[in-house]
């Protein structure tokens, strides 16, 4: 009996040790989970908080390591062979090990990102490559980590496993995304030769302003140097460019788009048309090598000036108004026109020279860059595949998706009247699909300058301030249309990459407006079930309502919701 009594006491003591050990493990697990939840629940994590993030992740890793040690304690090991308890202990230990692996790799990645910010400008490319490698390693760990089986577990462990699985997938995607972006940026900032297109939103094309100033930038290990810049009209005509995207030539060949820099933006596909064509045009006119293209419009010049607080671009009043309106009011005659052109190139040159000052730890700049890319005010193209992948992921590629629907005004009157012309689109359900009611209002003042009004007499317009343009519709894949009502001839109609495009002329007198309808017919199958309102690149974006509800450009809409 005494032997059995002592055995009983031993079992009780062993169970007490096991219970305390498991409780200790659970306590450390809870502490780690609390730290990670706090990080995840922050509204935003900017790079100037990376030191804090590294500290929190390191503390969470230490907690998980303690928890893992507790569940691996020799006193606990016998329970692993008990049918039900053992299954749950093995699962908990596996998940703790997986969580620690993820956090250890996350700490390494966060430390590498922190090093990018702490590294001097001339060594930052090397630090960016190291950070890209660390993020790639983190993505690989998150992809391969083993969470164990979820068979016959209690709901609490199943819930924990599902949360860890969701975190694993998110970390793998985000780290992979960051690795690709940093690898591309490293290539670009290490060595690039860039065609700079300074575009003017006072004279719109399809999805961006018209390129009116052309320059070249040299990027070497983070330093940016302007080697030349001049006016697009001085480079006319371009000779020797004979090949381009077939859809682009089929739609716009009648305006001879290969001989003029100012026609690069007739297709909205900057990644497939505008960017590659800009490289061809440069190479036909210059011997200096180029491999990338950067388009900045007036909205980008003004936005980046404000975000970077650049004294070189300091102006009285709002820079957007200065570049879109005021400069034309003060410039008269050929001398004034020349001064005005020099002013635009000066602003573009100053901004380009300031690009090395761009730092990722400026929250206002991060938001500004994101908005400029989303609005098609800043676009980039690179021959290097890694760089181009970065621009696409960051939203700067100027690409067009099969789901895109857009309404655009193209200025063909050689005027600078787009800031005075406003467009509203009301999408309504129709028997065949969707009907777009398009209202165009010309609020050009009677005091408009001759330069802003353009050569209205030689092109046969009735009065100064009359807007002459093309109204263009970007049509989602698989969707058809019978054109505009009231009926007008279509100068452009057909595919442009994955979408369709239709365009017809409009003429709107100052103080007047026009209303047109464009019907979209949706087939029973073969068309996207959701559409995305395409950004138009205007300084005052087209205003949209969808089936009675206001929407903004970039929103996803349901064409069958009506």
C-alpha positions in Angstrom: 0.0 0.0 0.0 2.8 2.4 0.8 4.4 1.8 -2.6 1.1 2.6 -4.3 0.7 5.6 -2.1 4.1 6.9 -3.1 3.3 6.2 -6.7 0.1 8.2 -6.4 2.0 11.1 -4.8 4.5 10.9 -7.7 1.8 11.0 -10.3 0.1 14.0 -8.6 3.5 15.8 -8.4 4.2 15.0 -12.0 0.8 16.2 -13.1 1.4 19.4 -11.1 4.7 20.0 -12.8 3.1 19.3 -16.2 0.2 21.7 -15.5 2.5 24.5 -14.4 4.8 23.9 -17.4 1.8 24.0 -19.8 0.4 27.1 -18.1 3.8 28.7 -18.4 3.8 27.8 -22.1 0.3 29.2 -22.5 1.3 32.4 -20.7 4.2 33.0 -23.1 2.0 32.1 -26.1 -0.6 34.6 -25.0 2.1 37.3 -24.5 3.4 36.7 -28.0 -0.1 36.7 -29.4 -0.8 40.0 -27.6 2.3 41.7 -29.0 1.5 40.5 -32.6 -2.1 41.6 -32.3 -1.0 45.0 -31.2 1.3 45.4 -34.2 -1.4 44.1 -36.6 -4.1 46.4 -35.2 -2.1 49.6 -35.8 -3.7 51.7 -38.5 -0.4 52.2 -40.3 3.2 51.2 -39.9 5.6 53.7 -41.4 9.3 53.0 -41.8 10.3 55.4 -39.1 8.7 52.9 -36.7 10.8 50.0 -37.8 13.0 50.0 -34.7 9.9 49.7 -32.6 8.6 46.9 -34.9 11.9 45.0 -34.6 11.8 45.3 -30.8 8.2 44.0 -30.6 8.8 41.1 -33.0 12.0 40.1 -31.1 10.1 40.1 -27.8 7.3 38.0 -29.4 9.9 35.6 -30.8 11.4 35.3 -27.3 8.0 34.6 -25.8 7.3 31.9 -28.4 10.7 30.3 -27.8 9.9 30.1 -24.1 6.5 28.6 -24.9 8.1 26.1 -27.3 10.6 25.1 -24.6 7.8 24.6 -22.1 5.9 22.3 -24.4 9.1 20.4 -25.1 9.9 20.0 -21.5 10.8 16.4 -20.6 8.1 16.4 -18.0 5.5 17.1 -20.7 6.8 14.7 -23.3 5.0 11.6 -21.9 1.6 13.3 -22.5 2.4 13.4 -26.2 1.6 9.7 -26.4 -1.8 10.0 -24.6 -4.4 9.7 -27.4 -6.3 13.0 -27.1 -4.1 15.2 -25.0 -1.1 14.1 -27.0 -2.6 15.1 -30.3 -3.4 18.6 -29.0 0.1 19.0 -27.5 1.8 17.9 -30.7 -0.4 20.4 -32.7 0.4 23.2 -30.2 4.1 22.5 -30.3 4.1 22.4 -34.2 2.2 25.7 -34.4 4.6 27.3 -31.9 7.6 26.3 -33.9 6.0 27.5 -37.1 5.1 30.9 -35.5 8.7 31.3 -34.2 10.1 30.5 -37.6 7.9 33.2 -39.1 8.7 35.8 -36.5 12.5 35.1 -36.7 12.4 35.6 -40.5 10.2 38.7 -40.0 12.7 40.2 -37.6 15.5 39.7 -40.1 13.4 41.4 -42.8 12.4 44.3 -40.6 16.1 44.8 -39.6 17.1 44.9 -43.3 14.4 47.4 -44.0 15.5 49.5 -41.1 19.1 49.4 -42.5 17.9 50.9 -45.8 16.8 54.0 -43.9 20.0 54.2 -41.9 22.3 53.8 -44.8 23.9 56.8 -46.5 22.4 57.7 -49.9 25.4 56.5 -51.9 25.2 53.0 -50.3 21.4 52.7 -50.2 21.1 50.5 -53.3 23.2 47.8 -51.7 21.0 48.0 -48.6 17.9 47.8 -50.7 19.1 44.6 -52.4 19.8 43.1 -49.0 16.3 44.0 -47.8 14.8 42.5 -51.0 16.7 39.3 -50.3 15.5 39.2 -46.6 11.9 39.7 -47.8 12.3 36.9 -50.3 13.6 34.6 -47.5 10.6 35.6 -45.4 8.2 34.8 -48.2 9.9 31.4 -48.7 9.7 30.6 -45.0 6.0 31.6 -44.9 5.2 29.5 -48.0 7.0 26.4 -46.7 6.3 26.4 -42.9 4.4 23.4 -41.6 1.5 24.0 -39.3 0.7 20.4 -38.8 -2.7 18.6 -39.1 -6.0 20.1 -38.0 -7.6 16.7 -37.7 -9.8 16.1 -34.6 -8.6 19.2 -32.7 -10.6 21.2 -30.2 -12.3 24.4 -31.6 -9.8 26.6 -29.7 -6.8 25.0 -31.5 -8.6 24.9 -34.8 -9.2 28.7 -34.5 -5.6 29.3 -33.6 -4.4 27.3 -36.5 -6.8 29.1 -38.9 -5.4 32.5 -37.7 -1.9 31.3 -38.1 -2.6 30.0 -41.6 -4.2 33.3 -42.6 -1.2 35.2 -41.2 1.2 32.8 -43.1 -0.6 33.4 -46.4 -0.6 37.2 -45.9 3.0 37.3 -44.9 4.1 35.2 -47.9 2.2 37.5 -50.3 3.3 40.8 -48.7 6.9 39.8 -48.3 7.0 38.4 -51.9 5.5 41.7 -53.1 8.0 43.8 -51.2 10.9 41.7 -52.4 9.9 42.2 -56.1 9.4 45.9 -55.6 12.7 46.5 -53.8 14.6 44.4 -56.4 13.1 46.5 -59.2 13.8 49.8 -57.4 17.4 48.6 -56.7 18.0 48.0 -60.4 16.4 51.4 -61.3 18.4 53.5 -58.8 21.6 51.7 -59.4 21.8 52.6 -63.1 19.1 53.9 -65.4 18.9 56.3 -68.4 15.4 57.8 -68.4 13.4 59.7 -71.0 11.4 62.4 -69.0 8.0 63.4 -70.4 6.6 66.5 -68.8 2.8 66.4 -69.7 0.3 69.2 -69.6 -3.2 68.6 -68.2 -4.4 71.8 -69.9 -4.2 69.8 -73.1 -5.5 66.3 -72.5 -5.0 63.1 -74.3 -6.4 59.7 -73.6 -5.7 59.0 -69.9 -3.0 61.6 -69.4 -1.9 65.1 -70.3 -0.1 65.8 -73.6 3.7 65.4 -73.4 5.1 68.9 -74.1 8.6 68.8 -72.7 11.1 66.0 -73.4 14.3 65.4 -71.3 16.8 62.8 -70.2 17.8 61.8 -66.7 20.8 59.8 -65.6 20.3 57.7 -62.5 23.5 56.4 -60.9 23.5 54.8 -57.5 20.7 56.9 -56.3 21.9 60.2 -57.8 19.7 61.8 -60.5 21.2 64.2 -63.0 19.3 66.0 -65.8 21.4 65.9 -69.0 19.0 67.7 -71.3 15.4 69.0 -71.6 13.6 70.8 -74.4 10.2 71.4 -76.0 8.4 68.7 -77.8 7.5 70.9 -80.7 11.3 71.4 -81.4 11.6 67.7 -81.9 8.9 67.5 -84.6 8.9 65.6 -86.8 10.2 62.4 -85.5 11.8 60.4 -88.4 12.6 56.7 -88.5 10.0 55.2 -86.2 8.0 52.8 -88.3 6.8 50.1 -85.9 4.4 50.3 -83.0 1.6 48.3 -81.3 -0.8 47.1 -84.1 -4.0 48.2 -82.3 -2.5 51.6 -81.7 -1.7 52.0 -85.4 -5.1 50.7 -86.5 -7.0 53.1 -84.2 -4.9 56.2 -84.6 -2.9 55.8 -87.8 -5.0 58.5 -89.5 -3.3 61.2 -87.3 0.3 60.0 -88.1 1.2 59.2 -84.4 4.7 58.0 -85.0 6.2 61.4 -86.0 5.2 63.5 -82.9 6.0 63.2 -79.2 2.8 65.0 -78.4 0.7 62.0 -79.7 2.3 59.4 -77.4 -0.7 59.4 -75.1 -3.4 58.7 -77.7 -3.6 55.1 -76.3 -4.1 54.8 -72.5 -1.7 51.8 -72.4 1.4 53.5 -71.3 3.1 50.2 -70.4 2.5 48.7 -73.9 2.4 51.8 -76.2 3.4 55.2 -74.7 6.5 54.0 -72.8 8.0 51.8 -75.6 7.2 54.3 -78.2 9.0 57.1 -76.3 12.2 55.0 -76.2 11.9 54.5 -80.0 11.4 58.2 -80.6 14.4 59.1 -78.4 16.6 56.5 -80.1 15.7 57.8 -83.5 16.8 61.4 -82.6 19.6 61.0 -80.0 22.7 58.8 -79.5 22.6 59.0 -75.7 21.3 55.6 -74.4 17.9 55.3 -72.7 16.1 52.3 -71.1 13.3 53.8 -69.0 10.5 56.4 -69.3 9.1 58.7 -66.6 5.9 60.7 -67.3 5.1 63.5 -64.9 2.1 65.8 -65.5 1.3 69.2 -63.9 -0.7 67.6 -61.1 2.4 65.5 -60.3 4.7 68.5 -60.4 2.4 70.4 -58.0 1.8 67.4 -55.7 5.4 66.4 -55.4 6.5 70.0 -54.8 4.1 70.2 -51.9 5.1 66.8 -50.5 8.8 67.5 -50.8 8.6 71.2 -49.9 11.0 72.0 -52.7 12.1 75.7 -52.6 13.2 75.5 -56.2 9.5 75.1 -57.2 8.3 77.9 -54.9 5.6 80.0 -56.5 3.1 82.6 -55.3 -0.3 80.9 -55.0 -1.2 77.3 -55.9 1.3 75.8 -58.3 -1.5 73.8 -60.0 -3.3 77.0 -60.9 0.0 78.7 -61.9 0.9 75.9 -64.4 -2.6 75.2 -65.7 -4.2 78.7 -65.9 -2.1 81.7 -64.7 0.9 81.2 -67.0 -1.3 81.4 -70.1 -3.0 84.6 -68.8 0.3 86.3 -68.5 1.9 85.0 -71.7 1.0 86.8 -74.9 2.6 86.6 -78.4 5.4 84.4 -79.5 7.8 85.8 -76.9 5.4 85.1 -74.1 4.7 81.6 -75.5 8.4 80.8 -75.5 8.8 82.1 -71.9 5.8 79.9 -70.9 7.3 76.8 -72.5 10.7 77.5 -70.8 8.8 77.8 -67.5 7.2 74.4 -67.8 10.6 72.7 -68.7 12.2 74.6 -65.7 9.7 73.1 -63.3 10.1 69.6 -64.7 13.9 70.0 -64.5 13.9 71.2 -60.9 11.6 68.4 -59.8 13.7 65.7 -61.6 16.9 67.1 -59.9 15.1 66.7 -56.6 14.2 63.1 -56.9 17.1 61.9 -54.8 15.5 63.7 -51.9 12.5 61.3 -52.0 12.6 59.2 -48.8 10.2 56.4 -47.8 10.0 57.7 -44.2 7.9 60.7 -45.3 4.3 59.7 -44.7 2.9 62.6 -46.8 5.1 61.6 -49.7 4.1 58.0 -49.6 0.4 59.0 -49.8 1.1 61.5 -52.5 3.0 59.1 -54.7 0.3 56.5 -54.3 -2.4 59.0 -55.3 -0.3 60.2 -58.3 0.1 56.7 -59.6 -3.6 55.8 -59.1 -4.6 59.0 -60.9 -2.2 58.4 -63.9 -0.4 61.6 -63.1 3.0 59.8 -62.7 3.8 56.8 -64.9 7.0 54.7 -65.4 8.1 52.2 -68.0 11.4 50.2 -68.0 12.9 47.7 -70.4 14.3 45.9 -67.4 11.8 43.2 -66.5 12.4 43.5 -62.7 11.9 47.3 -62.8 8.7 47.0 -64.9 7.3 44.5 -62.4 8.0 47.0 -59.6 6.2 49.8 -61.5 3.2 47.5 -62.1 3.0 46.4 -58.4 3.3 50.0 -57.2 0.6 51.2 -59.6 2.9 53.4 -61.8 2.8 51.3 -65.0 -0.2 53.0 -66.6 -1.6 49.7 -67.6 -5.2 49.1 -68.7 -7.2 46.0 -67.6 -9.9 44.2 -69.4 -12.4 45.3 -66.8 -11.7 49.1 -67.3 -14.4 51.5 -68.3 -13.5 55.1 -68.9 -14.7 58.4 -70.3 -12.0 60.8 -71.7 -11.7 64.1 -73.5 -8.9 64.5 -76.0 -8.0 68.1 -76.8 -7.5 68.5 -80.6 -7.9 72.3 -80.8 -4.3 73.2 -79.8 -5.8 75.1 -76.9 -5.2 75.0 -73.2 -8.8 74.9 -72.2 -9.1 71.6 -70.3 -9.0 73.2 -66.9 -12.2 75.0 -67.8 -14.1 72.0 -69.2 -16.0 69.7 -66.8 -17.4 66.2 -67.4 -20.0 64.3 -65.5 -21.1 60.7 -66.2 -24.3 59.2 -65.0 -24.5 55.4 -65.5 -28.0 54.1 -65.8 -29.3 50.5 -66.3 -30.7 49.8 -69.8 -32.5 46.8 -71.4 -29.2 45.8 -73.1 -26.8 46.7 -70.3 -25.6 50.2 -69.2 -26.3 53.6 -70.6 -23.8 56.4 -70.0 -25.3 59.9 -69.9 -22.3 62.2 -70.5 -22.5 65.9 -69.7 -19.8 68.3 -70.9 -19.7 71.9 -69.7 -17.3 74.6 -71.1 -16.8 77.3 -68.4 -14.0 79.1 -70.3 -14.2 82.8 -69.3 -14.6 85.5 -71.8 -11.2 86.9 -70.8 -9.3 83.8 -71.9 -5.9 84.7 -73.4 -5.1 84.0 -77.0 -2.6 81.3 -76.1 -5.1 79.5 -73.9 -7.8 79.8 -76.6 -5.5 78.4 -79.3 -5.7 79.0 -83.0 -9.5 79.0 -83.1 -9.9 81.1 -86.3 -7.6 79.0 -88.5 -9.3 75.8 -87.6 -12.8 77.2 -88.2 -14.2 77.6 -84.7 -16.9 80.2 -84.1 -15.3 82.0 -81.1 -12.3 82.1 -78.8 -12.8 79.6 -75.9 -14.6 77.0 -78.0 -13.4 73.6 -77.0 -12.6 71.2 -79.9 -11.9 67.6 -78.9 -12.7 64.0 -79.2 -14.9 62.3 -76.6 -13.4 58.8 -76.1 -14.9 55.8 -74.3 -12.8 52.9 -73.1 -15.0 49.9 -73.3 -14.5 46.7 -71.1 -13.6 43.5 -72.9 -16.5 41.6 -74.5 -18.9 44.6 -74.4 -20.3 46.2 -77.6 -21.8 49.5 -78.5 -23.8 51.1 -81.2 -22.1 54.5 -80.6 -23.3 57.9 -79.4 -26.7 59.4 -79.3 -27.4 61.9 -80.8 -25.6 60.1 -83.5 -22.2 61.3 -84.6 -19.5 59.6 -86.7 -16.8 57.6 -84.9 -13.3 58.5 -86.0 -12.0 55.7 -83.7 -13.7 52.4 -83.0 -12.1 49.0 -82.2 -9.8 47.1 -79.9 -7.0 48.7 -78.0 -5.3 45.9 -76.2 -7.7 44.1 -73.9 -10.3 46.9 -74.1 -12.2 48.6 -76.8 -12.1 52.3 -77.7 -14.6 54.6 -79.4 -14.1 58.3 -80.1 -16.0 61.0 -81.9 -15.5 64.8 -82.3 -17.2 67.3 -80.1 -17.3 71.1 -80.2 -18.5 73.1 -77.2 -18.8 76.9 -77.2 -17.8 78.9 -74.1 -20.6 79.0 -71.5 -22.3 76.1 -73.3 -22.7 72.4 -72.7 -23.6 69.2 -74.5 -25.2 66.0 -73.4 -24.5 62.7 -75.1 -25.5 59.1 -74.5 -23.3 56.1 -75.0 -25.0 52.7 -74.7 -23.0 49.6 -73.7 -24.5 46.2 -74.6 -23.5 43.3 -72.3 -23.6 39.8 -73.8 -25.0 36.9 -71.8 -21.5 35.6 -71.4 -17.9 36.5 -72.2 -17.8 40.0 -70.5 -16.3 40.8 -67.0 -18.9 40.6 -64.2 -17.4 43.6 -62.5 -16.0 46.8 -64.1 -13.5 49.3 -62.7 -13.8 53.0 -63.4 -10.6 54.0 -65.1 -8.7 57.1 -64.0 -8.6 59.8 -66.7 -5.6 61.9 -65.6 -7.5 65.2 -65.6 -6.7 67.9 -63.1 -10.4 67.9 -62.3 -11.4 64.2 -62.7 -14.6 63.2 -64.5 -17.4 62.9 -61.9 -19.3 59.6 -61.9 -22.5 58.3 -60.5 -23.4 54.6 -60.9 -27.1 53.7 -60.8 -27.8 56.7 -58.6 -24.8 56.3 -56.3 -21.6 58.5 -56.5 -18.5 56.5 -57.3 -14.9 57.6 -57.7 -12.3 56.6 -60.3 -10.7 53.3 -59.4 -14.0 51.9 -57.8 -15.4 48.6 -58.8 -18.9 48.6 -60.1 -21.5 46.0 -61.0 -22.9 46.5 -64.6 -25.8 44.2 -63.8 -26.9 45.7 -60.5 -29.7 47.6 -62.1 
